Amino acid sequence: MTEKCEVTEKYEVIVVGGGAAGLSAALVLGRARRRTLVVDAGEPRNAPAAHMQGYLSRDGMSPAEFLAAGRAEIARYGVELVQDRAVDVVRGADFAVRLAGGRTVHARQLVVATGLKDELPPVAGLAERFGRDVIHCPYCHGWEVRDRAFGVLATTPLGVHQALMVTQWSKDVTLFLHTVAEEELTEEDLRRLAAAGVHVVPGEVAGLVVEDDRLTGVRLADSRVHEREVLFVAPRAVPQTDLLTRLGAETAETPFGTYPVVDGRGLTSVPGLWAAGNASGFAEQVVNAASRGYRAGAAINGELLMADLDAAP
């Protein structure tokens, strides 16, 4: 019986995550002539969306088309990309990343750009409509659904802020308190909601009403139905930062989850370990994630250059 051999390869930089942040970092590093590997599990956060908006010159492009263009660009500069998942990492003389496919790859510097996952509230029908007429970001999708009948599903008192924000895109807004008790709203909340013309509906939401493959209403647990065409939700953001915590990177609690502590370039508390995109913070739209990746890539090239010069005889 022949024993399967594990393949080990050395790179200057490994980027885990092939979204906007990871590809942007890889593009900068490839152009800087650094041997770079991108490990992409193929699970972009914005996959449910048909289009992405707000990215200058790429407004309206589909996420899949955007990523395909990015992969083609990094390939021009010799960056390698593997469709695989990083399942473990250890740090010794360098970073050793074990992939699900059996390879172990090594690098002097490691970029974690694994993003986050959206966990939707457990309401029947939300997942099936998410990215279509169940959405979470008015800056991403507000223009496309403007002037329709909006609903906002509150799962915490922060739902008030979301309801107020979306009034910029429609004046017909209903806030469904769902799991939020009326007494949790402050006097200021109530004043602002009234000033914005937001209708507040107490009671738990049981599900959605869908007709001809479009949202037509929100059904409460008491069977009442409120006609709505769009429902805004606030998914629980789950940062995909397991690799960072395995390596002992310092983290900090935020209102949106636990994220690594990074400097302005994306460097964590672990030398040589970087975080970019939604792995480094909650509010990173595609254009922001790409910027974060670019910044990290440029900083890494400088770090490697100075390290080599300092080590020279």
Secondary structure, DSSP 4 states (H G I P E B T S, - for coil): -PPPPPPEEEEEEEEE--SHHHHHHHHHHHHTT--EEEEE-S--TTTT-S---SSTTTTT--HHHHHHHHHHHHHHTT-EEEE--EEEEEESSSEEEEETTS-EEEEEEEEE---EEEE--S-BTHHHHBTTTEES-HHHHTGGGTTS-EEEE-SSTTHHHHHHHHTTT-S-EEEE-TTS-GGGS-HHHHHHHHHHT-EEE-S-EEEEEEETTEEEEEEETTS-EEE-SEEE--PEEEE--HHHHHTT--EEEETTEEEE---TT-B-SSTTEEE-GGGT-S---HHHHHHHHHHHHHHHHHHHHHHHHHH--
